[in-house]
Amino acid sequence: MSPTSLRSRASVTARGVAAVAAASLVLAACGNGGDDAAPADDDTASEETQEDSDATGAAGERDLTLEVGTVLPQTGALAFLGPPEEAGVLLAEKHINEADAGITVNVTLGDSGDPDNRAYATTVPQLLNAGVNVIVGAASSGVSKLFIDEVVAADTLMVSPANTAPEFTDWDDNDLYWRTAPSDLLQGEVLGNLIASDGVVNLGIIYLNDAYGTGLEAQLTETFEAANGTIVASESYNAGDTTFDAQISSVMAQNPDAIALITFEEATTIIPALDAAGFDTGSLYFVDGNLSNYGDEFDAGLLEGSKGTQPGPDLGDEFRSELNDVWTAAGNDELEDWNYAAESYDAVMLSALAALAADSVEGPDLAAKMQEVSGGTGGGEKVSDFAEAAQIIVDGGVVDYDGPSGPITFDENGDPTEATIGVFEYDGNNELVRQN
């Protein structure tokens, strides 16, 4: 099945995150580009704004067509993330085209799969051969690592809405790789401090042995130990594993107060196995790769009291409704999950604004404007509406786009320097409540 034909596929059944109360930790990133993102004094800021304004595209009407291809999970261990991410892309396409602002976006949806089924190995060449200007994806850091060099070699812009592995910060990408989700240096810090603040002293960890899992495990460990906690056991497993008895036995033997699960869908096997082994499953901590409403998939109350973290702000009802409308209009079931929908939406929005600013859809030209339109340089005018932002650019101005996923504000490495990390707790129905 080609990526184009996948556009109207049936919705993958997903367990959604229903955040019913606002809660978040807002952090400023301190990666390699953090210093450049620090506020300047008024005179310096004024000079930089003028420099960048001079460098932006000239005023004048635009007539651009931006071809966007997605490499997002329709199959594999992260398939539950696919529907909200694809819905975010489709909603951005709709809003940009309705604005009639000199740029038309055409979206082709394709499957990333995972490292086991390797769907990306078919999807990526098809998209590149079709001449897409932007690849949105992958969701999994481990999958992105497997095709990022292919995209870069094709001089194509790549924007991931969900990659969080810290190693992408320093990837040799010719400035063509960007991400609207924060590095796990942020999520790991929030999670580690959350666990410590809950009074956990001895923590066990079970994590996926890939770029995502190892990066998040390392930052969680560093943060928790800095808060005087002890990691009593940390056991990894490999993608494709279906039994986890050895990891569970090793961690349980150290009598941890709590266990952090850095996994994807394997959590649905690990959780009942931990319960059967006698562990208190109300003392688990989850991450974005497995933080879902499990509802009646488990016995009532099985996860009550367990907590987890998820990048992204609490989305408003209007945005969620629009996502559902565009998703169901494409022939899919209603969304049950919202993870990374806003980040996917903003990936397309920023790409389109970069095209307008560059008056080009060529990958290197787009990349040269991504930091500017996000507010990372240029001192542009704050704006959240695409039509308004496009008009500012057409008039010769500079924009600083803030979307539903947050301010973003890219540094020179393509990382967002601002992020919201939500904290959630499971109720008696094994469903998530966003914490105040």
Beta strands, then each sheet from edge to edge (+ up, - down):
strand 1: 25-28
strand 2: 64-72
strand 3: 103-111
strand 4: 134-137
strand 5: 157-160
strand 6: 177-179
strand 7: 202-208
strand 8: 230-237
strand 9: 258-262
strand 10: 284-286
strand 11: 307-311
strand 12: 381-383
strand 13: 399-401
strand 14: 418-426
strand 15: 432-434
sheet 1: 1+ 14- 11+ 10+ 9+ 7+ 8+
sheet 2: 1+ 14- 15+
sheet 3: 3+ 2+ 4+ 5+ 6+
sheet 4: 12+ 13+
end
